Amino acid sequence: MDKSGEAYWKATLGLLTKILAVWFLVSFGAGILFVDLFNKIHLGGYPLGFWFAQQGSIYIFVALIFIYAKKMGEIDRKFDVHEE
């Protein structure tokens, strides 16, 4: 693999690592680890920890899909491997 390919792969893995870290923190952290802390705050009549476990992590996941697609498009254009 040439230098450009290695840089592209490194940028792709860096983005994927960041996306997965956010997803982990929201789904596992907010929904399980920090649930007692978040349950002191209410959102729509429900404890925030419960909301993250049931709804919030899904909303964040869908948002992360769009963010990933946008950032991958930028990486593809940067390394000139984008589709026309």
Sine and cosine of phi, psi and omega as CSV:
sin_phi,cos_phi,sin_psi,cos_psi,sin_omega,cos_omega
0.00,0.00,0.72,-0.69,-0.02,-1.00
-0.98,0.18,0.06,-1.00,-0.06,-1.00
-0.88,0.48,-0.63,0.77,0.00,-1.00
-0.91,0.42,-0.65,0.76,0.03,-1.00
-0.91,0.42,-0.64,0.77,0.03,-1.00
-0.92,0.40,-0.65,0.76,0.02,-1.00
-0.92,0.40,-0.63,0.77,0.04,-1.00
-0.89,0.45,-0.72,0.69,0.00,-1.00
-0.89,0.46,-0.65,0.76,0.02,-1.00
-0.91,0.42,-0.67,0.74,0.03,-1.00
-0.91,0.42,-0.65,0.76,0.02,-1.00
-0.90,0.43,-0.72,0.70,0.01,-1.00
-0.92,0.40,-0.57,0.82,0.05,-1.00
-0.89,0.45,-0.71,0.71,0.04,-1.00
-0.89,0.45,-0.71,0.70,-0.01,-1.00
-0.88,0.47,-0.64,0.77,0.03,-1.00
-0.89,0.46,-0.70,0.72,0.01,-1.00
-0.90,0.43,-0.69,0.72,0.00,-1.00
-0.89,0.46,-0.72,0.69,-0.01,-1.00
-0.92,0.39,-0.55,0.83,0.04,-1.00
-0.91,0.42,-0.69,0.73,0.04,-1.00
-0.90,0.45,-0.70,0.71,0.00,-1.00
-0.87,0.49,-0.68,0.73,0.03,-1.00
-0.89,0.45,-0.73,0.68,-0.02,-1.00
-0.88,0.47,-0.63,0.78,-0.02,-1.00
-0.96,0.26,-0.75,0.66,-0.09,-1.00
-0.97,0.26,-0.76,0.66,-0.05,-1.00
-1.00,0.07,-0.71,0.71,-0.05,-1.00
-0.92,0.39,-0.84,0.54,-0.06,-1.00
-0.96,0.30,-0.53,0.85,-0.05,-1.00
-1.00,0.06,-0.35,0.94,-0.08,-1.00
-0.78,-0.62,-0.85,0.53,-0.12,-0.99
-0.92,0.39,-0.70,0.71,-0.09,-1.00
-0.96,-0.28,0.37,0.93,-0.09,-1.00
-0.88,0.48,-0.63,0.77,-0.01,-1.00
-0.90,0.44,-0.64,0.77,0.03,-1.00
-0.92,0.40,-0.71,0.70,-0.04,-1.00
-0.96,0.28,-0.41,0.91,-0.01,-1.00
-0.93,0.36,-0.20,0.98,0.08,-1.00
-0.96,0.27,-0.30,0.95,0.01,-1.00
-0.96,-0.26,0.67,-0.74,0.00,-1.00
-0.93,-0.38,0.63,-0.78,0.02,-1.00
-0.76,-0.65,0.91,-0.41,-0.01,-1.00
0.90,0.43,0.48,0.88,0.01,-1.00
1.00,0.04,-0.07,1.00,0.00,-1.00
-0.91,-0.41,0.50,-0.86,0.08,-1.00
-0.88,0.48,0.64,-0.77,-0.07,-1.00
-0.87,0.48,-0.60,0.80,0.04,-1.00
-0.89,0.46,-0.67,0.74,0.07,-1.00
-0.89,0.45,-0.69,0.73,-0.01,-1.00
-0.87,0.49,-0.70,0.71,0.02,-1.00
-0.89,0.45,-0.65,0.76,-0.02,-1.00
-0.92,0.40,-0.56,0.83,-0.09,-1.00
-0.99,-0.11,-0.63,0.78,-0.12,-0.99
-0.82,-0.57,-0.70,0.71,-0.15,-0.99
-0.85,0.52,-0.68,0.73,-0.02,-1.00
-0.92,0.39,-0.50,0.87,0.05,-1.00
-0.94,0.35,-0.70,0.71,0.03,-1.00
-0.88,0.48,-0.68,0.73,0.02,-1.00
-0.90,0.44,-0.66,0.75,0.02,-1.00
-0.86,0.51,-0.71,0.70,0.01,-1.00
-0.90,0.44,-0.66,0.75,0.05,-1.00
-0.89,0.46,-0.64,0.77,0.01,-1.00
-0.90,0.43,-0.53,0.85,0.06,-1.00
-0.88,0.48,-0.72,0.70,0.01,-1.00
-0.92,0.39,-0.65,0.76,0.04,-1.00
-0.89,0.46,-0.69,0.72,0.03,-1.00
-0.87,0.49,-0.72,0.70,-0.01,-1.00
-0.88,0.47,-0.68,0.74,0.00,-1.00
-0.91,0.41,-0.73,0.69,-0.03,-1.00
-0.93,0.37,-0.60,0.80,0.04,-1.00
-0.91,0.41,-0.60,0.80,0.08,-1.00
-0.88,0.48,-0.65,0.76,0.04,-1.00
-0.91,0.41,-0.68,0.74,0.02,-1.00
-0.90,0.43,-0.68,0.73,0.02,-1.00
-0.87,0.49,-0.69,0.73,0.03,-1.00
-0.92,0.40,-0.61,0.79,0.00,-1.00
-0.88,0.48,-0.64,0.77,-0.04,-1.00
-0.99,-0.16,0.19,0.98,0.07,-1.00
0.82,0.58,0.73,0.68,0.09,-1.00
-0.84,-0.55,0.32,0.95,-0.04,-1.00
-0.97,0.23,0.34,-0.94,0.05,-1.00
-1.00,-0.01,0.50,-0.87,0.01,-1.00
-0.98,0.18,0.00,0.00,0.00,0.00
